[in-house]
Amino acid sequence: MAELHRQTSLCCCRKELSVSGEAGSEPGSSRCPVPDVASASNFRCFRLRHLHLDLRINFALKEMEGWQVLDLVPVQPGLHTLVLDTHPSLLIHSIDCRPGGSGSGVPGDPGTGDPVSLTYRVDPFTEYGSALSVSLPAALLRPGKAFQVTVRFTTTDGPAVWWLEAELTCGQCRPLLFTQGHSVCNRSFFPCFDTPAVKSTYSAAVRVPDGVTVLMSASRSSYSKQDRVFQFSMEFPVPAYLVALVAGELEHVDIGPRSRVWAEPCLLSCAVSKLGGSVERWLGVAEELFGPYLWGRCDIVFLPPSFPIVAMENPCLTFIIASILESRDFLLIDVIHEISHGWFGNAVTNAGWQDMWLSEGLATYAQRRISTRAYGEAFTCLETEFRLDALHRQLRLLGDNNPASKLQVNLEPGVNPSTLMNLFTYEKGFCFVSYLSELSGDTKRFDSFLRAYISEFKFRSVTAEDLIEFFLNYFPELKEKDVAHREGLEFERWLSGPGPPLCEPDLSPGAVLTGPVHQLCTLWGGDRAPLPQDLTTFDLSTWNTFQTVLFLDRMLDRCPLSNEVMGALSSSYSVLFDGLNAEVQIRWLQIVVRSSFYPEVQRVRAFLQKHTSRMYTVPLYEDLVAGVMKCVAVEIYYQTQGRLHPNLRRTLQQIVFQSASSALCAVSPAPSTPQLPQGSAASSAAAITLRDLYSCSATVAPPTAGGLDTTRTRPFTGRRLQGFMIDLEEKERCAPDLQHLFSTTSGIPAQQQQQRQQRQQRRRIHTRGRRCSTSCLVLLI
């Protein structure tokens, strides 16, 4: 019997949990208090020492039921209420409390005394969350004296919790569950202080059906096969949004001494072959630059195409969409970026969402330092030029004075912080950090500064002012020169001023790779196609992915292209692009759609039938309905809708049928959607942020006739949201017309084509913002 009850090590081979559990380390706190208008909680009134979750996953009901223990210490006198962030999709059953507890929060350390039942209420807060107010007994609330609050709850279909039917997984054998907490979604996973200003250790026990493997963003784990219980412990303090879970049919292969790849069995060999031993190599380079890797494990799990973003830097366990496996260059940049978050974003976190650039800008800088060491300066300059191209493309659409282009964005109450994520967070932030590096006089000196920065602030949340003050104190000679107020390059102007970066790093070392791209763009830049003999020196089959997508992005900027140019492009490259990855193919197909080049429409159809991820479907559907190919979009949608995640299906219904209703058939009235004023800065920004960063689609309002409103989120009610459906009889009536249009590849009179292109160009004025490179933000985050 003793053998049956022995705790066996979890198959992820992290450190084994002791049977009695271990107390979490003392969490860090923000160096200087900052408000967080995105949190309803009174997190400034308490210190959260530890969080414990006990969950049971029910795939049949699509529910996680259980309880949590919050180990709290009051930091202010006279408190009577605890306020936590929650969500309408999260059902609260009961709340009680008891004094004491050592801070571990695990069931073996429940505190002292009998639990006292508490009264509570749930109040509206914003469209992306609610406020859970708990009345506390006065006897417990003594400053510095710990107490525990236990909340029993059930989580259903909230923005953080994604249930995939077996048909939506890669193997199509078992259902799968994953969570995605950034930025403010985890309040629908469990009640919490949902703010990056609060960090704590956490532990979890997760009960699952037989045959299901559970992984979490934790540093220790174990598994009891008899009880089918996975135990996890994160011994380092993390903010709520970095608590992540995935459960399903998952297997692993070790790819290094501290890293392994997890995936569904059908994906595993491909993932391992793509990464090999690279992760340990990248970790080693990062440690040379920025100091020891603090998290122990650096595992990666590849998720099905329904994963709503490209990658998420959950500590110890990075989540990455499997679709990116097609492109080796994009994959390595994604993984290196997420590894960089181990220092910048996870170890040292922005204390408020208005300073997201602290995580993303520094992580992007670190990513490029690592890639320079690993792959050379030319490759890094090429990738940087590709991203900065996309940044300036956004800026041309937004205008230099648009507040969305600021590094420090003022987050208004009620606005979802996810809408602040755009290329400026990454690339303008990168340029500012590069400027600081230039001021230091030497890249290696700046590496030393970053090591000191991590050592000083690790496991804490900081503000931009903390970083700048530490920088000036670390380089006193710069402080004496008053570099923070250098005319035209003032630090305050960098942070609070709209527009492009005040300066950009020198990318001339990348000319060996970018030069051929510039030359080829020049050849194709005229109204007529270049001569075949002029193209013989350019062999795109030898180019890397970033060279090819840089070329295609610049051709996209010139769309619509004439039939002559499109015909020449097609005959020169179309077959080649068929054999390349999806990052290349989607850009070529967007050129096809924007130029109304019907001979290539069959490739559009084949691409959308193969790819079911948000980052590849939404851009093409948006372009299809913006031009003269609405009927094509409708037909492809009906052929593929059964293989789409319900959230993506709903998004595409909004895109396709609101735009196609006037041309094809009547559509049911749309549900009420908050809309931005036409022509407002927020409206322009919204059109771009969806394309650049696909955050949890469940939290983003659907497209409207006037653009996409992403400043608000749509509350969940525990029911699956139903979208629009065209009447089946009407669909059958339209089918012959659809088939006729789809089979038409030529023969359209030149005058009619020209008129269509002119109309398409006018319509695209309001929609081109959605185009910026498909993966111009390769990561979330």
N, C-alpha and C positions, 0 to 999 in steps of 0.2 A: 504493500500500500504506500509505503514511503516513496517508492519509485514513481508511482502514479501521480503523487502530489508534488514531486520535485519541479521547481521552476526551471524550464529549459531556456537556453539563450534564444532570443529572437533570430529569425533567419537573416535579418539585416546585419548581424554580427557586430552591433555596437556593443558598448560596455554593458555587462549584465547588471540588472537591478538587484540590489540585495532584497531579500524577502521582506524585510521590515521597512524598506523604503529609506530615503535619505532626505535630509533637510536641504532646502534650496539655499543658495547663497543670497546674501543681502542685496536687494535690488538697488540699482542706481536711480538717480532722480535728476530732473532737469536742473541745470545750473542756475537758471534764472527763470522765474515764473512767466509763462506766456499764456494768454487766453486761447481757448480752442472753441470757436463758435460752432464747430461741427459735432461737439460732444454735449449731451444733455447732463452728463454726470457731474457730481461735485468732487472730482478727483483730487482737488487741492486740499480737501479736508481730511483725507486719509492717506496712509501709506499702505500699499498693497504688498504684503510680504510674499505671498504665494497663492497660486490658483490650482485647484485640483478639479478635474473633470472625470465623471464616471458615466459612460455612455453605452447604450445598447443600440446597435444598428439593425433596422428592420427594412430590408429592401422591398418587401412586398407592399408595405404601407408607405414607403418612402419617408420614414421618420427616424430620428435619433431621439431616444428617450433616456433621461437620466437626471443627474444632479451635479451641482458644482459646490465647492467650498471655497470661499474667499477668506483668506487670513489677513485681517486688517488691523491697523493701529491708528487711532484718532490722533491727529496732529494739531487740532484746535479745540479749545474748550467750548462748552455750550452747544454741542451738536445734538440734533434730535432725529436727523433723517440721513439715510444713505440713498443716493441717486445713482443708478446705473443706466447705461445705454442698452436698449433692447430694440425689438422690431415687431411689427404686427404679426409676422409669420411665426414668431417664437411664442409658444403657449406656456405661461407660468402656472404651476399647480399649487405650490406652497413655498413659504420662506420661513426659516427659523434661525435662531442664533444661540450661541453658547460662549462663555468666556474661555480664555486660555488658548492653548495650542502652541507648539514650538515653532510653527512656521512651515512645517512640511505639507500640511493640508491633506495628507493621505489618510485613508480610512483607519489605519493603525494608530493615528494620532489625532483623535477627534476633539481634543480640547477637554475641558473639565465641566462637570455639572450637567444637568438635564437641559435638553434643548427647549427654548422658549419660542412659541409660535408668534410670528410677527404679522402685522397688517401691512398691506401694500396697495398701491394703485398704479395703473399704467396711463400716462398722459401723452397726448400728441406732442411731437417735437418738430420734426420735419417730415418730408415725404420719404426720406431714407431711414427713418428710425423713430423710436419713441423713448420716453423717459419712464423708468421704473423707480418709483419712490417708495422706500421702505422705512417705516417708523421704527426707531430703535429705542429700547428701554434705557432710561437714564443711568441705571446702575452699571451698565456696561461701558458707558462712554466716558472713560477717564483718559486724558492725554497720555500717550506712551504705553497704555495697557492694551494688549492684544485681545481680540475676540474673533470669532468665526461666524460667518453667515453662510447658510446652506440654502441654495435655491434649487427646487425641483422643477423641471421643465421638459418640454418636447419641442424639438426644432423640425420644421417641415420643409417648405420649398422657398426659403428666403434667398436673398441675393448672394449669400456666401456659400450656400449648399447646393451642389449640382448633382442630381441623380440621373444617371445614364442607363437607359434600357440596354439590354444585351445587344440589340441591333445597332446601337450607336457607338459601341466600342470597336476597337480594331479587330479583335478576335471574334466578336459577335457570339460569344458563348455564355458569358456571365455579365450581369449588371455591374456597374462601377459607380462609386461615389467619390467626389473630391470637394474640397472647400477652397475658396479664394477670398481672402480677407481684406486685401488692399482696395480702397483706402479705409472705408468705414463700413465694410460689409459684415465683419465678424460679430457685430451686435445682433445679427440674425442667426448666428451659430450658438452663442451663449451670452448671457447678460455680462457686461464688462464695463470697465473704464476704456471706452473705445477711442483712445487718443494716443498719439506717439509720445506724448510727454510722460506717460506712465509705463514703467517696465517692471516685470516680476518674473520669478521662476514659475514653472508650472509642471504638473504631473497629470497623467491620465490613465484610466483603465477603460478599454474598449472591448465590448463583447460582440461577437459576430457569428454568423452562420458558418457551418463547416465549409472548408475550401476557400475561405476569404482571407486574404492577407491585408493587414492594416499597417500603414506607415504614418508617422507624424514628424513634424519638425522638432525633433527631440534629440538630446545628446546621449541618452541611455534608453535601453528597451529590453524587454523580456517577453516570453510567451509561455502560457500554460496550455498545453495541447488538450488536456482533459477538460478544462473549463472553457476552452476557446476564448481566452482573455489575453489581450495584448496590453502590456504595461509600458508606460513611457514616462520619462522624466527629462525635463530641460533644466539643467543645473545652472544655466546662465540667464540673467534677466532679459526678457524680450517684451516688446509692445504687443498688444492684443492682436494686431493685424498680422503678426508673424506666426500665430498659432495655426497650423495647417494639418489637414488629415486627408488621406486617400485610402480607399478600401476597394478591393476587387481581386481579380485573378492576376496576380503579379508575381513575377519571378526575377531573379537577379543573377548578375555575374560580377565578380570582383574585377576591377580594372586598375587597381592600385592598392597600396597599403592602407589607405584611409578613404577610399572611394569605391563605389560600386554603382552599376547601372541597374535600375528597376524598370520593368516594362511588362506589358502583356506578352505571353510566350511568342506570339507571331511577330513581334517587333524586336525582340531582345537581341537576336544575332545581328541585325542591321545596326541597332544602336551601339552595340559593343564594337563592331567593325569601324564605325564612324569615329568613335572617341579613342579606342585603344588605350594607350598609356598616357594620353595627352593631359588628362586632368591633373595627375601628380606632377607633371612637368610644369603646368601653369601655376599650380599651388606653390611649387618650389621657387619659381620666379617671383611670385607675389610676396612670399616671405622674405626674399632677399631685399625687396624694395620697401615693404611696409611693416615688417615685423612678423612675429609668429601668428599663424592661423589659430584663432581662439576657440573654434567650435568643435574640434575633434574630427568628426565625420564630415565628408563632403560628397554626399550621395546625390544621384540624379534620378528622377522618375519621369519617364516619358508618358504623357497623357494623350487620350484620343483627340481628334480634331475639334471636338466640342469645347475643349479648354478655351476660355474666352479671350486669353491674351497669349503672347508668345512665350513668356517665361516669367517666373516669380521666384524671388530670392529667399524662399523660406529657409531659415538657418538649418544646417545639417542635411537638408533634403530639398534641393532645387526642383521645382516643377517646370517642365518644358513641353511644349506642344510637339507631338510626333511629326507633324507636317514639315517641321523645319529640318528633319533628317535628310530631305532631298538635297539641301544645299550645304555643302561642307563649310564654305566660307562664312555663311550666315550662322551656322551652328557653332563654329568655334568662337565667333565674336559674342554670340549669345551666352555661351557657357563662361567665357572669360569675364564678361560683364557681371554675371551672377556671382562668380567667385569673388570679384572685386567688392561686391556688397558685403562679403564677410567682414571687411574692414569698414567700409563706408556705407552706412545705411542700417546694418544689423548691429555691429559693435557700437558705432556712434551714429545716433539717429537724430533726424530733425525733430525738434521739440514741438513744432507746429506745422500744419500742412502748407502754410504760406512759404515755408522754407524747404520745400521738397527738393530744390536744386542742391541742397547740402548733401543729400543722399545720391541723387542721380548725376549731378555735375561732377562730384568727386569720384563716383564709381566709374563714370565715363573716362575721366582723366586716368584713373588707375588702370582701367581696361586697356587703354592705348599705351600706357607705359609697359604693361605686360606683353601686349602683342608686338610692340617694337622689339623687345628683347627676344621674343620667340620667333617672329617671322620677318623682322627687318623693318626699317624706317619707311621704305617705299610702300609696303603693304599698308602700314598704318596711315600714312598720308593719303593713300587712295581711299580707304574706308572713311577717313575724316572728310575728305572732299565730297564724297557721296552724301554724307549726312549734312554737311553745311550747305550743299546744293539744295537739299530738301528744306532746310531752315529758311534760306532766302526765298524759296518758292512760297513758303507759308507767309513770309513777311510781305511779299508783293501782293498777296491776296488780302492780308489783314490791314496793311497800311502801317507806316512807321510809328504812328501814335496810338496804336491799339494797346490797351492795358494787358491783353493776353500775352504780349511779348515781354513783360517785365519778369525779372527773376523772382522778386518778392511780390507776390500778388496778394492784394487785400481780399481775404475770403469773407464774403458777406454771409450773414445768418441765413440758413435755409439752402445755401448752395452746396452741392455735393463736391467735396474736395477732389474727386476723381476728374472733374471737368477742368481742373487746373493743370492736368498732365498734358504737356505738349512738347514739341521739339525744343522750345526755349528752356524748359526745365533741364533737358539733357545737354543741348549743344551750346546754348548761351552760358549755361553753368560751366560747361567744359572750358569755354573760351576765357571765362573769368579766372578759373583755377589755373589755366595755362599762363594768363597774365601774371598771376601771383608767382608762378614758377619763374617766369622771366625776370620779375623784380628781384627774386632771390639771387640772381646772378649765375646760377648753376643748377642743372637738373638734379644732380646728386645731392646738393644742399637742400633742395626742396623735398627730395625723398626722405632725407633725415628729419625735416620738419614734419612731414606726414606721419612718420613713425612716432615722433614725440606727441603729435596730436592724438593719435590712437591711444598711446600709453596714458595720456592725461585724461581723456574723456571716455575710455572704453566702458561699455555697458551703461552709458548715460545718454540723455537726450539734450541736444544743444541748439542754440540759435545761430544765425549768421553773425551776430555780434560777438558771440563766443569765439567763433573761428577767426574773425578779423582781429580781435584783441589778442588772441594767442599768437597769431602770425606776426603782429607788430612787436610783441614782447620777445618772440623768438629771434627776430631780426631787428635788434634795437637801432642799427644804423639806418634802416629804412624808416623807422619811426621818427628818428631825428630829421630825416629828409622830408618828412611829412608827405610820403608817397600816397597816402589815403586821399589827399586833396590835390593831387597833380592835375593841372588844368586839362579838361577834356577826358580824363580817365579817373575821375573821382570814384572812390568805392561806392559812395551813396548813389551816384549816377548809374553805376553798374547794376546795383540792386534794385533801385526804384524807377529807373528811367526806362521807357518803352523803346522799341526799335531794335536794330541789329546789335550784335556784340560791338563794343567800342574798339576792339582790335581782335585779330585772329592770328593763330600761330602760323609760322612759315611752313608751307606745304610743298616747297620746291623739291625736297628730296624724293617726292613721289612722282617726279616727272617721267621717270623711266616707265611707269605704268599708266599714268594719266595722259602723257603726251600722245600716244596713239589714239586714245579715245577722243581727245580734242581735235586731232587731225581728221578722224573719220566723221565727227559731227560737222566739221566745216565742209567736207565733201557732200554731205547730205543736206546741207543747209539751204540750198537754192530751191527755186521753184521747179527745176527739172532734175531728173535722176542723174547721178554721175555716170561717166563712161565706165564700162566693165573693166577696162585695163587700169583705171585709176584705183580700183578696189583690190587688185591682186596682192598688194603688199599688206593687206589687213586680214589676218586669219583669225577670226573670232573663236574658232575651236581651240585655240591656244590661250585665250584670255581667261582670267579668273572671273568669278561671278560678279565681283564689284566693278570690274571694268565694263562688263556687258550691261549691267543694270544702270550704270552711270550713263552709258551711251543711250540706252532706251529711255531713261528719264528725260534726257535732253531732247530726244525726238518727241516725247509726249508733250513737252512744253510747246512744240510747234504745231500740234494737231489743231484742226484737221489737216491732213496731208492730201495732196492731189492724188487722183487715181494713178497717174503715171509714176509718181514717187512710191506710192504704196505697192504697185505692181513690181517695181524694181526691188524694193525692200523684201517683198514676199519671195520673189525668185532667188534672191541672194541669201536669205537667212531663215526662211520659214522652216525648212526641213531641219536645219541645224538646231533651231530653238525647240523643236519637238523632242530632241534628245537631251535637252538641258533641264534644269530644275524649275520648280514652280515660281521662284522669284523672277526668273527671266521670262517664263511663259506668260505670267499675268501682265507684265508690262507690254509685251508684244501684242497680246490680245486686247489690251486697253487702247493701244494705237489703232488696231483693226476696228474696234467699235467706234472710237471717236472720229475716225475717218470714214465711217460707213463703207468699209471695204468688204462687200458681200462674199467674194470668193473664199475668205478665211473664216466665215461664220461657223462652219462646221467644227473648226478647232475650238472656238468659244464654247460650243455645245459640249464637246468632248471634255474640255477642261472642267466645266461646271458639273458635269456628271461624275467626274473623278474626285474632285476636291469638295469637301463639305465643311471646311473650317471657315470661321468668320473672316479671317484676314484675307482669304482668297475669294470668297463668294461676294461679300458686300461691295467691294470696289467695282467688280464687273457688273453686278446688277445695277448699281447706281449709274454707271456709264451707259448701260443698255437703255434704261428708261429715260435718261437725259437726252437721248438723240432720237433716231428714227427706228430703233429696234425694240420697241416696247413689246411687240407681239412675240419676239424671240424670247425675251425674258419671261413672259407668261408661260410659254410652252416648256421651257427648261425647268422653271419652278415646279410645274405640275409633274414633270417626270422625276424630279429628285426630292420632293418635299418629304417623302417617307424616310429618307436617310438623314434628315436634318434634325438637330436638337430643337425642341419646342421653342426655346428663346430665340434661336436664329431663324427658325421658321416664321415666327411672329414678326421679326425685324424685316425679313424679306417680303412678307405679305404687305407690310406697310409701304415698303419701297416700290414694289411692283404694282400693286393694285391701286394705290392712290394715284400713281402716275399714269397707269394704263386705263383707268376707268373711263375717261372721256373718249379714248380711242377704240376701246374694245367693247366694254359692257358695264352695266351698272354694278356698283360695289356697295356693300352695306355701309351705313354711316360709321365713321371712325369714333372710337371712344374718346371722351374729352381728354385733351392733351394740353398742358400749359405751353404757351408759345411766347417767344421773345418778340420784342418789337422789330419789325422789318428794318433791316439796315443797321441795327444796333451792333455795337462791338461784340457783345456776347453772342449774338446770332452768328456773326462771321467766325468767331472762335469755335463755336459749337460745330459748325460744318467741318472744321479741320480736325478737332480733337477726336472725333469718331474714327476718321480714317487713320490717324497716326497712332492711336492707342485704343485697342479694343478692350475696354474694361468690362466688368461683368455686365453682360447684355441685359440681364434681368433687372439691373438697376438703372438702365438708361432709357429714357423716354423714347418712344418710337418716332420715326421721321414724320414730319408734318408737311403740309403743302408749302409752307414757307421756309423749310429747312429743318434741321434737327435740333430739338430743344434738349440739351444735355445739362442745363443748369439745375434741373430738378430730377427727382427719381420717382418712379411709379410704385406705390406701396403694394406689398403682397398681402393677400387675404387668405392664404392657405389653399387656394384653388388654382388649378392650372388656368392660365390666362388664355382666352380664346381670341384668335385674330379674325381677320376678314376671310370670307369664303365667297367666291363667285358662284352664283347659281349654276348647278351642273348642266341644266338644259341650255343655259346661255353659253357655257363653255363648249358644249357640243356644237351649238350653232356657230361659234366662232372658229371651231377647229379647222374647217377647210381653208379659211382665210389665213390662219396661222401656218398651216402646212405650205400654202402657196408662197407666203412670204419667206418661209425658212428655206424653201428650195430655190428661191430666186438668187442667183449669183451674178448676173450680168444683164445687160440689155436695158438698163435704166437710162433714159435720155440724159445727155450731159447737162442740159439746162435744168432739168428736174433735180439731178444730183447736186448741182451748184446751189439751187434754192434750199434743198434740204440741209446742206452743209452750213449755209448761212444761218438758217433757223437754229440748227444744232449749236452753232457757236454762240448765238445770243442766249440760248437757254443755259449754256454751260457757264456763263458769267457767274451764276449763283451756285454752281455745283462743283466747279473745278477745285475748290478748296478741299474737297474730300479726297482728291487724288494723291496728294503728296506721297512719296514713295510708299509702297505697300508695307515695307518694314523699316521705314525711316526711323521708327523707334523700335528697334528689334526687341526690346524688352519692356515689360512694364516697368518696368518699374524699377 
